[in-house]
């Protein structure tokens, strides 16, 4: 992943692994079919591939991006590239999973579902299906358009798609270039959002249902820097990640991470 463009803090892998471990041990998630991992705003795949590395053998991974349809990307928060995304996914999954060509569909491994388009136009059923065939997302990364309107809509969509013990991961909340992210989060919470912040770190805010928040916070105890409150909710604070926070839009940083 070192040569791949993107703004994912590699230190965040430990946070992802911690959440994955809690979901396996406390809630039995990821061990059978019926759950998935998903991301809105996959760019070239850097953070999405960190999710796929946690995939259980029967789980699906869902990538959502407008890719070349940049008219939807009104704030230009990241120009997705389907060709580069597909290339990176194929390369990474071949190394990690040793996938055979027969396991590839539409240029990507068959466990990956690619949804090209504007997330604001999607219904939950477009992502997780409906009826008896519907699945639940256990980890949902939200990193799409960074306007407050889009952030609010994406959080609501992620909530509707998530497992009751799932985690939503919101990027760029404290990046001064993208104040729409924290504004959208504030609106989501004030308007009845059922997922609440429990952790801040690596340029992201992690949310779960209120009942699960203490369980997730305890799991981070070994590498918590401090405790704090965000919009009225108790959170543990991890390392924040200087590259993405202060240099995410610099071309040098994009090549460096």
C-alpha positions in Angstrom: 0.0 0.0 0.0 3.0 2.3 0.4 3.1 3.3 -3.3 -0.6 4.0 -3.6 -2.0 7.5 -3.6 -4.3 8.4 -0.8 -4.6 10.0 2.7 -5.1 7.0 5.0 -3.0 7.1 8.1 -1.3 3.7 8.4 -1.5 4.0 12.2 -5.2 3.6 11.8 -4.8 -0.1 10.9 -4.4 -0.8 14.6 -7.7 0.9 15.3 -9.4 -1.0 12.6 -8.0 -4.3 13.9 -9.2 -3.4 17.5 -12.7 -2.8 16.3 -12.6 -6.0 14.3 -11.5 -8.0 17.3 -14.3 -6.6 19.5 -16.8 -7.4 16.8 -15.6 -11.0 16.6 -15.2 -11.6 20.3 -18.1 -9.7 21.8 -20.7 -9.8 19.0 -19.7 -12.8 16.8 -19.5 -10.6 13.7 -17.4 -11.4 10.7 -17.4 -15.2 11.3 -20.3 -16.0 8.9 -22.2 -14.7 5.9 -24.7 -11.9 6.3 -22.3 -9.0 7.1 -20.1 -6.7 5.0 -17.6 -4.0 5.1 -18.2 -0.8 3.1 -16.8 2.6 2.2 -18.2 5.7 0.5 -15.4 7.5 -1.3 -12.8 4.9 -2.0 -10.6 7.1 -4.2 -7.8 4.7 -5.4 -8.5 2.1 -2.7 -6.0 2.8 0.1 -8.4 2.8 3.1 -10.8 0.4 1.4 -8.1 -2.2 1.2 -7.5 -1.8 4.9 -11.1 -2.8 5.4 -10.8 -5.8 3.0 -7.9 -7.1 5.0 -10.3 -7.7 7.9 -12.8 -9.5 5.7 -14.2 -12.8 6.9 -14.1 -15.6 4.4 -17.8 -15.2 3.5 -18.1 -11.4 3.8 -18.7 -8.9 1.1 -16.8 -5.6 0.7 -18.7 -2.7 -0.9 -16.9 0.2 -2.6 -19.0 3.3 -3.4 -17.6 6.2 -5.4 -18.7 8.5 -8.2 -15.3 7.8 -9.9 -15.2 9.6 -13.2 -18.7 11.2 -12.7 -17.0 14.2 -11.1 -20.1 16.5 -11.6 -21.3 14.9 -8.3 -18.1 15.8 -6.5 -19.1 19.4 -6.0 -16.4 20.2 -3.3 -13.6 18.3 -5.1 -12.7 16.4 -2.0 -11.1 13.6 -4.0 -11.1 12.5 -7.6 -11.8 8.8 -7.7 -10.3 6.7 -10.5 -12.0 3.4 -11.3 -9.1 2.1 -13.4 -6.5 2.8 -10.7 -8.9 1.5 -8.0 -9.4 -1.7 -9.9 -5.7 -2.2 -10.5 -4.8 -1.6 -6.9 -7.5 -4.0 -5.6 -6.4 -6.7 -8.0 -2.8 -6.3 -7.0 -3.4 -6.2 -3.3 -5.9 -9.1 -3.2 -3.7 -11.3 -5.4 -0.9 -10.8 -2.9 -3.0 -11.3 0.2 -5.5 -13.9 -0.9 -3.8 -15.5 -3.9 -7.0 -15.2 -5.9 -7.3 -17.1 -9.1 -8.6 -15.4 -12.3 -11.8 -17.5 -11.9 -12.5 -15.5 -8.7 -12.5 -12.2 -10.5 -15.7 -10.5 -11.8 -15.8 -7.1 -13.7 -12.1 -6.6 -13.0 -12.2 -7.1 -9.2 -12.4 -10.1 -6.9 -15.9 -11.5 -6.7 -16.3 -10.6 -3.0 -16.1 -6.9 -3.9 -19.2 -5.0 -5.0 -18.5 -1.8 -6.8 -21.2 0.9 -6.9 -20.3 3.8 -9.2 -22.4 6.8 -8.7 -23.5 9.5 -6.3 -24.1 8.2 -2.8 -26.8 10.8 -2.3 -28.9 9.0 -4.8 -28.6 5.6 -3.1 -31.1 3.8 -1.0 -30.0 1.3 1.6 -31.3 -1.5 -0.5 -28.9 -0.5 -3.3 -26.0 -1.3 -0.9 -27.2 -4.2 1.3 -30.1 -5.6 -0.7 -33.5 -6.2 0.8 -35.8 -8.9 2.1 -34.3 -12.2 3.2 -31.2 -11.6 1.1 -30.3 -8.3 2.9 -27.0 -8.1 4.7 -25.7 -5.7 7.4 -22.5 -3.6 7.3 -20.3 -4.1 10.4 -17.7 -1.4 9.5 -18.8 1.5 7.3 -16.2 4.1 6.3 -17.7 7.5 5.3 -15.2 9.5 3.2 -17.3 10.9 0.3 -18.1 14.5 -0.5 -17.2 16.7 2.5 -20.0 19.2 2.4 -22.2 19.3 5.5 -25.2 18.2 3.4 -23.4 15.2 1.9 -21.8 14.2 5.2 -25.2 14.2 6.9 -26.8 12.2 4.1 -23.9 9.7 4.1 -24.1 9.2 7.8 -27.8 8.5 7.6 -27.3 6.1 4.8 -24.5 4.3 6.7 -26.7 4.1 9.8 -29.5 2.5 7.8 -27.1 -0.1 6.4 -25.2 -0.9 9.6 -25.5 -3.9 11.9 -26.8 -3.0 15.3 -23.2 -3.7 16.7 -21.5 -2.0 13.7 -19.2 0.9 13.6 -19.3 4.0 11.3 -16.0 5.7 10.6 -16.1 9.3 9.6 -13.0 10.8 8.0 -11.7 14.4 8.1 -13.7 15.7 11.0 -10.8 17.9 12.3 -9.2 18.8 9.0 -9.5 22.6 8.6 -10.0 22.3 4.9 -13.2 20.4 5.3 -15.4 22.0 8.0 -18.5 20.4 6.4 -17.5 17.0 8.0 -17.9 18.2 11.6 -20.9 20.3 10.7 -22.6 17.3 9.1 -21.8 15.1 12.1 -23.2 17.7 14.5 -26.4 17.8 12.4 -26.7 14.1 12.3 -26.4 13.8 16.1 -28.8 16.7 16.8 -31.4 15.3 14.5 -31.7 11.9 16.1 -28.7 9.9 14.8 -28.6 6.6 16.7 -24.8 6.1 16.3 -22.7 8.2 18.7 -18.9 9.0 18.8 -16.8 6.8 21.0 -13.3 7.4 19.7 -11.3 10.1 18.0 -8.0 9.3 16.2 -6.0 9.2 13.0 -8.1 12.0 11.5 -11.3 10.0 12.0 -14.3 9.8 14.4 -15.6 6.3 15.2 -19.3 5.9 16.0 -21.3 3.0 17.4 -24.7 2.6 19.0 -24.8 4.1 22.5 -25.0 0.8 24.3 -21.8 -0.5 22.6 -19.7 2.6 23.1 -18.3 1.6 26.5 -17.2 -1.8 25.1 -15.4 -0.2 22.2 -13.8 2.5 24.4 -12.4 -0.2 26.8 -10.9 -2.0 23.9 -8.8 1.1 23.1 -7.6 1.5 26.7 -4.0 0.3 26.0 -3.3 3.1 23.5 -5.6 5.9 24.6 -3.9 9.3 25.0 -6.7 10.9 26.9 -10.5 11.0 27.3 -12.7 13.8 26.0 -16.2 14.7 25.0 -17.3 15.3 21.5 -20.7 16.9 20.9 -21.8 15.6 24.3 -20.5 12.1 24.0 -17.6 10.5 25.9 -14.7 9.5 23.6 -11.2 8.1 23.9 -8.6 10.0 22.0 -5.8 8.2 20.0 -3.0 9.6 18.0 -4.5 12.0 15.4 -2.3 11.6 12.4 -0.5 14.7 11.1 -0.2 13.8 7.4 -3.9 13.7 6.7 -4.9 16.4 9.1 -2.5 19.1 7.8 -1.3 17.9 4.4 -4.1 15.8 2.9 -4.5 18.2 -0.1 -0.8 18.7 -0.8 0.6 16.8 -3.7 3.7 15.9 -1.8 1.7 14.3 1.0 -0.4 12.4 -1.4 2.7 10.7 -2.8 4.3 10.2 0.6 1.6 8.2 2.4 
